[in-house]
Amino acid sequence: MTRTLRPHNFSAGPGELPPGVLEAASRALIEVPEVGLPLLGISHRSKWFGDVVAEAEAIVRDLLDLPKNYHVLFLQGGATLQFSAVAATFLRDRNRFADYLETGYWSRKCLPEARKEGRIRVLWSGEADGYSRLPSDVELDLSPDAAYFHYISNETVEGLQFHRLLGLEGVRRVCDMSSDFLSRPIDVQKFDLIYAHAQKNLGPAGVTVVILRDDVLEEVPEGLPSMMDYRPHVEMRSIFNTPPTFGIYVVLLVLRWLRDEVGGLVAMNRINETKAARLYAMLDRSDGFYRGRAARIDRSLMNVSFNLPTPELERSFLQEAQGQGLFGLEGHRSCGGVRASLYNAVSLESVDRLCRFMAEFRDAADPSVVDQTRPVEAVV
Ligand code: PMP
């Protein structure tokens, strides 16, 4: 099928990638000119691929202003393997424990994996509030004795994002940044370990970036499966076994785009703020027709989750949106509704197109449905 119009892709991940990246990746699939072979047929031990990893690492370092005592790894197993690897690194000594938060779908998934490796305390759960808000600092009884403190900076399903740094000085800080990594500047030096899979802001599924401070390696116990032991990956510069060569190459293309075309993380953040502000303004102007799930202060710039007055309206909203070239708007299977993901590569033009559609859809809806009482966002 030939497409005449580029779709507007609001998928929660794997998600939108810059058009130039997709074109360059498809050309490389056929042939990488420097090598004269298709990308999928080039050895991971070739000089060319070693240079790909080195350049990707260098751009991550540059974008984040990363000090020398941090390592950058491109691993496999998704963020889910990191749920286990982090806990296995620090908690196999049975006298230790870690502090965790349960702020949404993904942190709930993380907890049982960590528990398989050791003892954790769940300091706060958003379950009673239907995961509609994040905790304030006074609600968190953080322990200075924890081996580490773990949180998820952006809950992808509920659309909740921390807009501040959490944790205690002197306690290792570990963060799953899968759905907002490289969407805004961060002070990396406050973190001991950050992990993020690529399929939101960085590239295709199959690659997970891990950034860790050198002294974390001293904590790794003997006997871990090699894929969960950070040391061989550091030693072999992410080429311990056969890495996902295609995925890492596409990550490199996205990183070049972010540095050279967007202009880095400050510029990226400004664009992301503008996109989210336009969409939230649309929700707020809709007189309760579009109902945001997240408390206002915790609204995510990456994932905007909302409901319409009835499930029937949600169904026709999604169907009509697709008919107009607006894709990937279905809410997560755990909670339904609508979710627009505004990752780095989603353009302002796509967001404006979505807002226009939302205004038209609302204006065309039967006014008697507008006041029906489905829960409205928590105003916290
Ligand atoms: N953490 C977060 C914040 C996520 O959004 C997801 C998946 N979307 C995961 C972890 C799980 O990632 P993966 O499928 O790569 O294991």
Boltz pocket constraint, residues with backbone or C-beta under 6 A from the ligand:
constraints:
  - pocket:
      binder: B
      contacts: [[A, 12], [A, 13], [A, 77], [A, 78], [A, 79], [A, 80], [A, 81], [A, 106], [A, 152], [A, 154], [A, 155], [A, 156], [A, 157], [A, 176], [A, 177], [A, 178], [A, 179], [A, 197]]
      max_distance: 6.0
